[in-house]
Amino acid sequence: MKTVNVSGLKNNPGAALRMAHDDMVLVMNRNEPDALMIGLKSTKLIGMPGVRKALATALFKDGNLSLARSAKLADMSLAEFIAHVSRLGIAVIDQTAEEVQDDMDTLAQWLAGAD
């Protein structure tokens, strides 16, 4: 196991990530263990059944990854990923009723001009 302190992580996060590709990296904060970085590829965790889909779903649900990037991470087509999150009750589009109405008004204006 390798270690890095918080200031080293802040100053050179790439070095810590490279270390995590080979081994676990313990992040120390004021001489106390604070976090553990684990390289997903080196542990082969990312290749285990369902892991990519679970990560993609959690990241999308929390708003940390777009729909398209989540689908790519999950190794699914966009349509498959939309169906997957919809089955889980996760909203694909997060808009207020007012925003939806604005979009519908814009679409109606665009369609009226297309004639």
C-alpha positions as CSV (number, residue, x, y, z in Angstrom):
1,M,0.0,0.0,0.0
2,K,1.2,3.5,-0.8
3,T,0.4,6.7,1.0
4,V,0.0,10.3,0.0
5,N,-0.8,13.3,2.2
6,V,-3.7,15.7,1.5
7,S,-1.3,18.5,0.4
8,G,0.4,16.1,-2.0
9,L,-2.9,15.0,-3.4
10,K,-3.9,18.6,-3.8
11,N,-0.7,19.6,-5.5
12,N,-0.3,16.6,-7.8
13,P,-3.5,14.5,-8.0
14,G,-2.2,12.8,-11.2
15,A,0.6,11.2,-9.2
16,A,-1.8,9.7,-6.7
17,L,-4.0,8.4,-9.5
18,R,-1.0,6.7,-11.2
19,M,-0.1,5.1,-7.9
20,A,-3.7,3.8,-7.5
21,H,-3.3,2.0,-10.8
22,D,-0.7,-0.2,-9.2
23,D,-1.8,-0.5,-5.6
24,M,-4.2,1.0,-3.0
25,V,-3.3,4.5,-1.9
26,L,-4.0,5.7,1.6
27,V,-4.6,9.4,1.9
28,M,-3.3,10.9,5.1
29,N,-4.7,14.1,6.7
30,R,-2.6,15.5,9.6
31,N,-1.0,12.1,10.2
32,E,-4.4,10.3,10.3
33,P,-5.8,8.0,7.7
34,D,-8.5,9.9,5.8
35,A,-9.4,8.1,2.6
36,L,-8.5,5.1,0.5
37,M,-8.0,5.2,-3.3
38,I,-8.4,2.0,-5.2
39,G,-7.7,1.6,-8.9
40,L,-10.7,0.0,-10.4
41,K,-8.8,-1.5,-13.3
42,S,-6.0,-2.9,-11.3
43,T,-8.3,-4.7,-8.9
44,K,-10.4,-5.9,-11.9
45,L,-13.4,-4.5,-10.0
46,I,-14.6,-2.6,-13.0
47,G,-14.9,-5.8,-15.0
48,M,-17.1,-7.6,-12.5
49,P,-20.7,-8.2,-13.6
50,G,-22.9,-5.2,-13.0
51,V,-20.3,-2.9,-11.6
52,R,-20.1,-0.5,-14.6
53,K,-23.9,-0.3,-14.7
54,A,-24.2,0.3,-11.0
55,L,-21.5,3.0,-11.1
56,A,-23.1,4.7,-14.1
57,T,-26.5,4.6,-12.5
58,A,-25.3,6.1,-9.2
59,L,-23.3,8.8,-10.9
60,F,-26.2,9.8,-13.2
61,K,-28.7,9.7,-10.3
62,D,-26.6,12.1,-8.2
63,G,-26.1,14.4,-11.2
64,N,-22.3,13.8,-11.5
65,L,-22.5,12.3,-15.0
66,S,-24.6,13.2,-18.0
67,L,-27.1,10.7,-19.4
68,A,-24.9,10.0,-22.5
69,R,-21.7,9.6,-20.5
70,S,-23.5,7.3,-18.0
71,A,-24.7,5.1,-20.9
72,K,-21.1,4.9,-22.2
73,L,-19.7,4.0,-18.8
74,A,-22.4,1.3,-18.4
75,D,-21.5,-0.1,-21.9
76,M,-25.1,0.4,-22.9
77,S,-26.8,2.2,-25.8
78,L,-28.5,5.5,-24.8
79,A,-31.9,3.9,-25.3
80,E,-31.0,0.9,-23.1
81,F,-29.7,3.2,-20.4
82,I,-32.8,5.4,-20.5
83,A,-35.0,2.3,-20.1
84,H,-32.7,1.0,-17.3
85,V,-32.9,4.1,-15.2
86,S,-36.6,4.6,-15.9
87,R,-37.3,1.1,-14.6
88,L,-35.5,2.2,-11.4
89,G,-37.7,5.2,-11.1
90,I,-34.9,7.7,-11.8
91,A,-36.1,10.7,-13.8
92,V,-34.3,11.0,-17.2
93,I,-35.4,14.7,-17.5
94,D,-35.3,16.9,-14.5
95,Q,-37.4,20.0,-15.3
96,T,-40.1,22.0,-13.6
97,A,-43.6,22.2,-15.0
98,E,-42.7,25.8,-16.1
99,E,-39.6,24.7,-17.9
100,V,-41.6,22.0,-19.7
101,Q,-44.2,24.5,-20.7
102,D,-41.5,26.9,-22.0
103,D,-40.1,24.1,-24.1
104,M,-43.5,23.2,-25.5
105,D,-44.2,26.8,-26.4
106,T,-40.8,27.0,-28.2
107,L,-41.6,23.8,-30.1
108,A,-45.1,25.1,-31.0
109,Q,-43.5,28.3,-32.4
110,W,-40.9,26.3,-34.3
111,L,-43.5,24.0,-35.8
112,A,-45.7,27.0,-36.7
113,G,-42.8,28.5,-38.6
114,A,-42.0,25.3,-40.4
115,D,-45.1,25.4,-42.5
